[in-house]
Amino acid sequence: MTITGRRVTVFGGSGFLGRYVVRRLAAQGWVVRVAVRDPVAAAFLKPMGDVGQIVPMKTSLIGDEAVIRAAVAGSEAVINLVGILYERRSQRFQAVHADGPARLARLAAELGVVHFVQVSAIAADPTSPAAYGRSKAAGESGVHRHFPKATIIRPSIVFGPEDGFFNRFAMMAKLLPALPLIGGGHTKFQPVYVCDVAEAIVRTLTDPAAAGKIYELGGPRVYSFRELMKLLLAATGRRRWLVSLPFWLATVKAAVIERLPMPPLLTRDQVELLKRDNVVSPGYLGLPDLGIQPTAVEAILPTYIDIFRKGGRFAAQRPV
């Protein structure tokens, strides 16, 4: 690997998707500034590159504008991966998903940044019943208002070793006799592999055709929520009841869970999200347009979810 001297600032680079993006950028020779709230916790990224190639910086998307300017100044590209699944204290959808990206895009334009990538979500829609979806759509609009040539990436649920989807339900299956199927488990998803998403993001930086475009990223197959739970149980070798939970009852339960001091397993806003399918829309650019063949869930899930088998990864696969 040769360090090219080209600089990129990655906001949220220490998260699940971020670590894969940073690794690929470093492999291509970029000097990577990783803008995070806790640079000490992000130190694990440094060995992914040469000495001094990956630099965590204390920066918050909703923090001091002067600090954000310092993190972006001199960078050729900016990638924003920051997102939240639920609101807590100062972390609000409007601030994190809408106001923050718009301000970042404005500062990037003022500082002469050439490439801007905003990672949004397929759920982004100004008419969404969920505040999450509406705020994601507002973020896209704000980014394009200040940086018209920005590239928008909308993935479906992203899976991989550190994901918050399959790992969460695998832990529930380990502890509980049943798994809930909100709305009957009919909601459709198109899970996309984290490495495919990371590769797509990095490729847009060197593809002139990606400027100003929106990409919706999904895997090769669409599944219902029920099908995904069956796939998970098969991979972990567990037998569990799949219990349908009507939307109204899920909303009631979520209203209680939201009040708990720990991170909520379910919020009312997430219940609203589940009322719409999370799949690639016809007519949008996707992974194949970036020369990437989507990876199937079946090829990857067993390689990391097997830690939830009874007896651990190397135990015999007997349904329990």
C-alpha positions as CSV (number, residue, x, y, z in Angstrom):
1,M,0.0,0.0,0.0
2,T,1.2,3.5,-0.9
3,I,-0.1,6.5,1.1
4,T,-1.4,8.9,-1.5
5,G,-1.7,12.0,0.7
6,R,-5.3,12.4,-0.2
7,R,-7.3,13.3,2.9
8,V,-10.8,12.2,3.9
9,T,-12.8,13.0,7.0
10,V,-15.2,10.3,8.2
11,F,-17.8,11.3,10.7
12,G,-18.9,8.3,12.8
13,G,-16.0,6.2,11.6
14,S,-15.8,4.1,14.8
15,G,-19.2,2.6,14.4
16,F,-20.3,-0.7,12.9
17,L,-20.2,0.5,9.3
18,G,-17.5,3.1,9.9
19,R,-14.7,0.6,10.8
20,Y,-15.2,-1.1,7.4
21,V,-15.2,2.1,5.6
22,V,-12.0,3.3,7.3
23,R,-10.2,0.0,6.6
24,R,-10.9,0.3,2.9
25,L,-9.9,4.0,2.7
26,A,-6.6,3.2,4.4
27,A,-6.0,0.3,2.1
28,Q,-6.4,2.7,-0.8
29,G,-3.8,5.1,0.6
30,W,-6.1,7.8,2.0
31,V,-5.1,9.7,5.1
32,V,-8.2,9.3,7.2
33,R,-9.4,11.7,9.9
34,V,-12.0,9.9,12.0
35,A,-14.4,12.5,13.6
36,V,-15.9,10.9,16.7
37,R,-17.1,12.0,20.1
38,D,-14.6,9.7,21.9
39,P,-11.2,9.5,20.1
40,V,-9.7,7.2,22.8
41,A,-12.4,4.6,22.2
42,A,-11.7,4.9,18.4
43,A,-8.0,4.1,18.8
44,F,-8.7,0.5,17.7
45,L,-8.9,1.9,14.1
46,K,-5.2,3.0,14.0
47,P,-3.7,-0.4,13.3
48,M,-5.8,-0.6,10.1
49,G,-3.4,1.8,8.5
50,D,0.3,2.8,8.6
51,V,1.6,5.0,11.4
52,G,-0.2,8.3,11.4
53,Q,-2.5,7.4,8.5
54,I,-5.6,7.1,10.6
55,V,-6.2,9.9,13.1
56,P,-9.2,9.9,15.5
57,M,-10.4,13.5,16.3
58,K,-12.8,14.6,19.0
59,T,-15.6,16.1,17.0
60,S,-19.4,16.0,17.3
61,L,-21.7,16.5,14.4
62,I,-23.9,18.6,16.6
63,G,-21.0,20.3,18.4
64,D,-18.9,23.4,18.0
65,E,-18.8,24.6,14.4
66,A,-15.2,25.7,14.7
67,V,-14.2,22.1,15.7
68,I,-16.1,20.7,12.8
69,R,-14.3,23.1,10.5
70,A,-10.9,22.0,11.8
71,A,-11.8,18.3,11.2
72,V,-12.8,19.0,7.6
73,A,-10.3,21.6,6.6
74,G,-7.8,20.2,4.0
75,S,-9.8,17.1,3.2
76,E,-10.8,16.2,-0.3
77,A,-13.7,14.1,0.8
78,V,-16.2,14.0,3.7
79,I,-18.2,10.9,4.6
80,N,-21.0,11.2,7.1
81,L,-22.1,7.9,8.8
82,V,-23.6,9.4,11.9
83,G,-27.0,8.1,12.9
84,I,-29.1,7.0,15.8
85,L,-31.9,4.4,16.1
86,Y,-33.7,6.1,19.1
87,E,-33.6,9.4,20.9
88,R,-31.8,10.0,24.2
89,R,-31.0,13.3,25.9
90,S,-29.3,15.6,23.4
91,Q,-29.3,12.9,20.7
92,R,-32.4,13.8,18.8
93,F,-33.4,12.8,15.3
94,Q,-33.8,16.4,14.1
95,A,-30.3,17.4,15.4
96,V,-28.4,14.2,14.3
97,H,-30.2,13.3,11.1
98,A,-31.3,16.6,9.7
99,D,-29.6,19.7,11.2
100,G,-26.1,18.1,11.6
101,P,-25.7,16.8,8.1
102,A,-27.0,20.0,6.5
103,R,-24.5,22.1,8.6
104,L,-21.7,19.6,7.7
105,A,-22.5,19.9,4.0
106,R,-22.5,23.7,4.2
107,L,-19.1,23.8,5.9
108,A,-17.7,21.2,3.5
109,A,-18.8,23.3,0.5
110,E,-17.3,26.4,2.1
111,L,-14.0,24.6,2.7
112,G,-13.7,23.4,-0.9
113,V,-14.4,19.7,-0.3
114,V,-14.7,17.8,-3.6
115,H,-16.7,14.7,-2.6
116,F,-19.4,14.4,0.0
117,V,-21.1,11.1,0.9
118,Q,-24.2,11.1,3.1
119,V,-25.3,7.7,4.4
120,S,-29.0,7.8,4.9
121,A,-31.5,4.8,4.9
122,I,-34.1,3.3,2.6
123,A,-36.6,4.3,5.2
124,A,-35.9,8.0,4.4
125,D,-39.2,9.6,3.4
126,P,-40.7,13.0,4.2
127,T,-44.1,11.2,4.5
128,S,-42.9,8.4,6.8
129,P,-45.0,7.6,9.8
130,A,-41.8,7.4,11.8
131,A,-39.8,10.4,13.0
132,Y,-36.6,8.4,12.1
133,G,-37.6,8.2,8.4
134,R,-38.7,11.8,8.2
135,S,-35.5,13.1,9.8
136,K,-33.4,11.0,7.4
137,A,-35.2,12.5,4.5
138,A,-34.7,16.0,5.9
139,G,-31.0,15.3,6.2
140,E,-30.8,14.3,2.5
141,S,-32.6,17.5,1.5
142,G,-30.4,19.7,3.6
143,V,-27.2,18.0,2.3
144,H,-28.2,18.5,-1.3
145,R,-29.3,22.0,-0.7
146,H,-25.7,23.0,0.4
147,F,-23.8,20.4,-1.6
148,P,-25.7,19.5,-4.8
149,K,-23.1,17.0,-5.9
150,A,-23.3,15.0,-2.7
151,T,-23.8,11.3,-3.1
152,I,-26.6,9.7,-1.0
153,I,-26.3,6.1,0.1
154,R,-29.5,4.4,1.4
155,P,-28.9,0.9,2.7
156,S,-31.5,-1.6,3.9
157,I,-30.7,-3.3,7.2
158,V,-26.9,-3.8,7.2
159,F,-25.6,-7.2,8.5
160,G,-22.2,-8.4,9.6
161,P,-20.3,-9.6,12.6
162,E,-21.0,-6.5,14.8
163,D,-24.5,-5.8,13.5
164,G,-27.3,-4.7,15.8
165,F,-30.0,-6.7,14.1
166,F,-29.1,-10.4,14.0
167,N,-27.0,-10.2,17.1
168,R,-29.8,-8.7,19.1
169,F,-32.4,-11.3,18.1
170,A,-29.8,-14.1,18.6
171,M,-29.3,-12.9,22.1
172,M,-33.1,-12.8,22.7
173,A,-33.3,-16.4,21.3
174,K,-30.7,-17.4,23.7
175,L,-32.5,-16.0,26.7
176,L,-36.2,-16.3,25.8
177,P,-38.5,-19.2,24.7
178,A,-40.1,-17.1,21.9
179,L,-39.3,-14.3,19.5
180,P,-41.9,-11.5,18.7
181,L,-43.1,-10.9,15.2
182,I,-44.3,-7.3,15.2
183,G,-47.2,-6.9,12.8
184,G,-47.2,-10.6,12.2
185,G,-43.7,-10.6,10.8
186,H,-44.9,-9.6,7.3
187,T,-42.6,-6.5,6.9
188,K,-40.1,-7.1,4.0
189,F,-36.4,-6.5,4.3
190,Q,-33.5,-6.7,1.8
191,P,-30.4,-7.2,4.1
192,V,-27.1,-5.9,2.7
193,Y,-23.7,-7.0,3.8
194,V,-21.6,-4.4,5.6
195,C,-18.5,-5.0,3.4
196,D,-20.6,-4.4,0.3
197,V,-21.9,-1.1,1.7
198,A,-18.4,0.0,2.7
199,E,-17.1,-0.8,-0.7
200,A,-19.9,1.1,-2.3
201,I,-19.2,4.2,-0.3
202,V,-15.5,4.2,-1.1
203,R,-16.1,3.6,-4.8
204,T,-18.3,6.6,-5.1
205,L,-15.3,8.8,-4.2
206,T,-13.5,7.8,-7.4
207,D,-16.6,7.5,-9.7
208,P,-17.5,10.9,-11.3
209,A,-20.9,9.5,-12.3
210,A,-21.8,9.1,-8.6
211,A,-21.8,12.9,-7.9
212,G,-25.3,14.1,-7.0
213,K,-26.8,10.5,-7.2
214,I,-28.8,8.5,-4.8
215,Y,-28.0,4.8,-4.4
216,E,-30.3,2.3,-2.6
217,L,-28.4,-0.7,-1.4
218,G,-29.9,-4.1,-0.8
219,G,-28.8,-7.7,-0.9
220,P,-29.7,-10.2,-3.6
221,R,-33.0,-11.4,-1.9
222,V,-36.0,-10.0,-0.2
223,Y,-37.2,-11.6,3.1
224,S,-40.1,-11.2,5.4
225,F,-39.3,-10.5,9.0
226,R,-40.6,-14.0,9.8
227,E,-38.2,-15.6,7.2
228,L,-35.3,-13.7,8.7
229,M,-36.1,-15.0,12.2
230,K,-36.3,-18.6,10.8
231,L,-32.9,-18.1,9.1
232,L,-31.4,-16.9,12.4
233,L,-32.8,-19.8,14.4
234,A,-31.5,-22.3,11.8
235,A,-28.0,-20.7,12.0
236,T,-27.9,-20.8,15.8
237,G,-29.4,-24.3,16.0
238,R,-32.3,-23.1,18.3
239,R,-36.0,-23.9,18.4
240,R,-38.1,-21.0,19.5
241,W,-41.7,-20.0,19.1
242,L,-42.4,-17.2,16.7
243,V,-45.3,-15.2,18.3
244,S,-47.2,-12.6,16.3
245,L,-47.5,-9.3,18.0
246,P,-50.1,-6.9,16.5
247,F,-48.8,-3.3,15.8
248,W,-51.2,-1.8,18.5
249,L,-49.9,-4.1,21.2
250,A,-46.3,-3.6,20.2
251,T,-46.9,0.2,20.4
252,V,-48.2,-0.2,24.0
253,K,-45.3,-2.4,25.0
254,A,-42.8,0.0,23.4
255,A,-44.3,3.0,25.3
256,V,-43.3,1.2,28.6
257,I,-39.9,0.0,27.4
258,E,-38.9,3.5,26.3
259,R,-39.1,4.7,29.9
260,L,-36.5,2.2,31.1
261,P,-33.0,3.7,31.9
262,M,-31.2,1.2,29.7
263,P,-31.1,1.5,25.8
264,P,-34.6,0.4,24.6
265,L,-35.1,-2.9,22.8
266,L,-38.1,-1.3,21.1
267,T,-39.5,2.2,20.6
268,R,-42.9,3.4,19.3
269,D,-41.0,5.0,16.4
270,Q,-39.5,1.7,15.5
271,V,-42.9,0.1,15.5
272,E,-44.0,2.8,13.0
273,L,-41.0,2.0,10.8
274,L,-42.0,-1.7,10.7
275,K,-45.3,-0.7,9.0
276,R,-43.5,-0.1,5.8
277,D,-41.3,-2.5,3.8
278,N,-37.5,-1.8,3.8
279,V,-36.5,-2.8,0.3
280,V,-34.8,-1.2,-2.7
281,S,-37.2,0.9,-4.8
282,P,-37.5,0.3,-8.6
283,G,-35.5,2.8,-10.7
284,Y,-32.8,3.6,-8.2
285,L,-29.1,2.9,-8.7
286,G,-27.7,0.2,-6.6
287,L,-24.7,-2.1,-5.9
288,P,-24.5,-3.5,-9.4
289,D,-24.1,0.1,-10.8
290,L,-20.9,0.4,-8.7
291,G,-19.6,-3.0,-10.0
292,I,-20.5,-4.8,-6.8
293,Q,-22.2,-8.2,-6.7
294,P,-24.5,-8.3,-3.6
295,T,-23.6,-10.9,-1.0
296,A,-26.3,-13.3,0.3
297,V,-27.2,-13.4,4.0
298,E,-26.9,-17.2,3.9
299,A,-23.2,-17.0,3.0
300,I,-22.2,-14.7,5.9
301,L,-24.6,-15.1,8.8
302,P,-23.3,-18.6,9.9
303,T,-19.8,-17.3,10.0
304,Y,-20.5,-15.0,13.0
305,I,-23.8,-15.8,14.5
306,D,-22.7,-19.4,15.5
307,I,-21.3,-17.9,18.8
308,F,-24.9,-18.0,20.0
309,R,-25.2,-21.8,19.6
310,K,-25.7,-23.7,22.8
311,G,-22.1,-24.6,23.9
312,G,-20.6,-22.0,21.7
313,R,-19.2,-21.8,18.2
314,F,-17.6,-25.2,18.1
315,A,-20.5,-27.1,19.6
316,A,-22.4,-29.7,17.6
317,Q,-25.4,-28.3,15.7
318,R,-28.3,-29.8,17.5
319,P,-31.6,-27.8,17.8
320,V,-32.1,-26.6,21.4
